[in-house]
């Protein structure tokens, strides 16, 4: 952990030289005025707290202690003290350190902590400090993991999950600008020790891959942000092609079901078929679930073979029923669907 100490009264020392208009954060105009900031204490989220306060937002601070190191509790205590000095409400959630699939498990636990805090506080708008370099790393990571166009759109400026709206107003800003902002205001921040752990995918990209690309005169951030913008454009065109296909949702008892016409789906271009499948998954689940690459490949093989029987996917089941392609929550047994499935 690296701490950059300054006086606690510096939060009120705002200079007209560094303003919100110069930092150009248009998303702020669309956000509600009462929000929670996911505050790690690092450069990004600390700068975000100041920017929101400067813009007249009522801010509370949510800190999730992942237990990355034995010093993480001390950081949480320091942040609580700093929040009190700033006159801001501070909430702490401690989660168990993940032991396997660390990045994915930590992310799941973090968002569950946000959901718990939303219920506790009644605040349903959470602001995250992701910036341009984070976006470039995300696109690179998803490309390396085999994501398609939809996945390579990167992080959204706003999205809803579990009844919470998450906002990312800093995606158009670079970390160096946020760091300069804090230095100019003489505000302290804490460096998370986990940011140096190169066993984690994102840190491998940040500390190894991107520097290697720079030695070859390739600017990785610019490169992957260009692809992110292209992916957004391509995905928008795919979604327009998919608009005319009707997808319905209903419940059979406790089970949610989505359906669209089998033949109409089969006639679509492959990217449009994927888009429609992901739309169905999104209609079934409220937690941002998507089908993975292996699922999509399995579905395409199943379609080419006539769509007989069904496919049990992660948390849902795909099958044909009369003229429809249906997706339902959970698993469907052969005995239950045998009489109605396509022979």
N, C-alpha and C positions, 0 to 999 in steps of 0.2 A: 504494500500500500504506500502510495506517495501522497503526502498532504502538502498543499500549498497555502501557508497560513497568511491571514490578513486580519484587519480589524473587523469586528462583528457588525459595526455600523455602516459598512461600505455599501450595503444594499440600497441605501437611500441616496447614494452619491451618483445620480444619473447625469451624464454629460450630454448636451445637445448634439455633440459630434457623432455619437453612436446612437442612432434612433431606429425605431421599427421600420420607418419608411425606407431608410437606407439599406436595411437588411432584407426588405422586400418579402414579406410573409403574407401573401394574400389570403391564405386559408383562415387566418384569424378572424376575418370578417364573417365567416360562416359558422364559427364555433359559438356555443352558449357561453355566457360570462361566468358561470360557476363550474369549475372543472377540478379534477384531481390530476396531479402530475406524478407519473411513475418515476420516482426520484432515486437514482442509484448513488447520487453524490458526485458523479463524474462530470466531465466538461459539458457534455451534451445536455443532460437533464438539468444541471445547475443553471446553465445559460437559459434554458427554456423557462425555468421558474422566474428568472428576472425579467425576461421578455414579456411573459404573460402579466406579471404584476405591473410592469411599465405601461402595458396596454389597457389596464383597468380591469383585469380579470380577478375574480375571487378564487383563490387557489388553496387547495389542501394538498399535502404531500403524502404519497404512499411509498413506503420503502419495503422491498422484499429482501430479506436476508437469506441467501441461498446456502449459507454455510460453506462457501468455497474455501475459506481458511479460518484459522483460529482467531484471526484479527477482525473477521467480519462483524462480530458482536460489538467490538470497539468502534468500528465505523458507524454502525447503527446508532450507538449512543452519541457519538459526535454529531451526527446528523439531527438527532432529536434536539440536542442543545442548540444547534444552529437554527433549526426551524422555530424554536421558542424565541430566540433572539430576533428573528424576523417577524414574529407575531403570526405565524402560520400554523394551522392544525397539522399534526404529524401522526401518521398511523404506521405501525410496524407489523409485518407478517413474517414469521420465521418458517422456513420450509426445510425439509430434510435434503441433504446433499445427495444428488443422484449418483448411483454407483454403476449404472450401465446405460448406454445410449444417452450420454450425459446431456448433450445439447437439447435433444427433443424432450427428454423428461423434465429438464429444468424449465423449458419453455411452457410445457403443459402445467407444471406446478405453479409457475408464475402467473399464468392467466387464471388458474383456479383461485389463487390468492386475490387477484383483482376482482373476481366474481364475488368472493366472500366479503371483501371490503365494500363493494358496491351495495350489497345487502345490508351491511352494518351501518353505512353512512348515508345511504340513499342517493349517492352521487353516481350517475350513470354515464358520465362523460370523462374519459381518461385520455390524457395527452402524453404521447411518447416522444422521446428526444432523438429518434433516428434521423440521420442527416444524409447528405449525398454519398459519402463514402460507404456508409452502411448499406445504402441502396445498391451501389455497385457491387459490393461483396455478396449481397443476397442474390443478385442476378447471376454472378459468376458461380456461386455455390449451386444454384438450381440448374444451371447449364451442365455442370460437372456431375450432377445427380441424375441427369437425363430428362429434365423437365421439358415440356413443350412450350408453345408460345404463351399459353395462359400463365404458366408458372413463372416465365421469364418477364412478366410485367412487373415483377418485384413487389414491393410493399405498397399498399394503397394509402392515399392521403387520409382516407377515412373508411372505416368499415365497422360493421356491427357483429358482435359475438356474445352470446349468452345474455342478451338484453343490454349490453354495454356498447356505446359508440367509442371507438378508439380513433384518435386524431394524431396525425403526424405532420405538423406544420413546418418542420425544419428540413424536409427532404430536398428542398432546393438550395440549401446552404451547405457549405463545406466546413469540415471540422476546424480547419485553421482559422476561419472567421469567428467561430464560436469561442475558440481559445483566446484569440485576440480580444474579443469582447470581454471575457472574464478578467484577463490581465489588465485591460484598461480600467475596468471597474474595481480592480484589486479585490477580487472575490476568490475564495479558496475552493478547491475541488479535491476529490479523492480518486486515485487510480485503483481500479479493481484488479486484484492480483490475478484473477482468472483471465484477464485480457492478454496475459503473457503465456498462457498454457497452449502450446502448439500441438497438443494432442486433439484439440477441438478444431473442427473443420473451418470455422470462420477465422480463427486465429492463424491457421496454416495459410489461408488465402491472404490475410492481412500482413503477416510478418515474413512469409516465404515467397508465395506466388507473385503477389503484386510487386514487391521489390525486384524480383528476378525479371519481370516484364519491363520494369523501368530501366534496368541495365541494358535492355535491348531496344531502348528508345521508344517504348510503347507506353502510353499513359493509360493505365488500366481503368482508372475511374471514368475518364472520358469515354473509353471504348465500351464499357459495360452499360453506362448510362445511355449511350446512343442505341445500343441494342434494346435496352428497356423501353425507350421511346418507340422504337420500331415494333417491338412486341405489342405494345399498347395499341398501336395503329392497326396491326394485323388482326389482333384479337377483336377489335371493334368491328372490323369487316366480317369476321367469322360470326360474331353475334348477330349482325344484321341479317346474314344468310339464314340464321337459325330462328329468326323471329316468327316466321310463318308457321312453324311446327308447334302444334298445341300440346302442352304438357299439363296434365291434371293431377291433383292431389286430393286424397280422401283418407279416412280412417276406417279400418275394419276392426272394431273393438279397440284394443290398445295399440294396434299396429298401423303405422302410417304407410300409405302406398302411393306411388307416382306412376303415371302411365302415359304413353304416346303411341301412335299408330306404328306398328312394326314395319310395314312396307314403306311408309313415308320416311321412317328413320333410316332404313337400309339404302334408300335412294340418295341420301345426302353425301356430300364429300366427306372423307375421313375426318378432317378437323371439325366439321360441323357436327358429325356424330359424337365426337368426344365432347364438344361444347354442350350438347343436349344431355349427355350422360351426367356431366358435372352439374348441370342445372338441376337434374333430378335429385342428385345427392344433396345439393344445397337446399332443396325443398324438403327433404326428409330430415336433415339434421341442422341444428342451429349453432353448431360449434365450429363452423368453417371447414368441415370435413371435405376431402376431395378423393377421387380415385387415383391410385398411384399408377406409374407406368406399367408395372407388371399386370395390374388389373385391366388396363386398356388393351394390352396385347392379348390377354386371355379372352377378353370380350370379342375382339376382332376375329380370333380363331373360331370362337363359338358361333359368331354370326356367319362366317364363311361355311361352316358345317351345317347351317340351317337353323341354328338356335334351338336345338332339341334339349329338353330337360331344363336345367338352370345352372347358374353359377353362384356359389356362396362367396361373397366378397367380404371385405372388412366391415362388419356390423350391418350388412344388408345383403339382399339376394336379388339377382336378376333372372327373369324368366319370361316366356311367352304365355299369354293367356288369351285365348280366342284371337282377335285381330290386333291385340296390343302387345307392346313390350312393357313389362311392369318391373318396378323396383320397389322392394319393401324392406322395412327394418327387420333385422334379425335374420334367421334362417328359415327356409321352407322345406319341409320334408317331402320326399318323393311320393309317399302315400297320400299326402294331403292334396297335392297338385296334379297327380298323375292323370286323373280323369279329364281335367280341363286343359292340360298342357298340350302343345302341339306334338303329335306323334312323330 
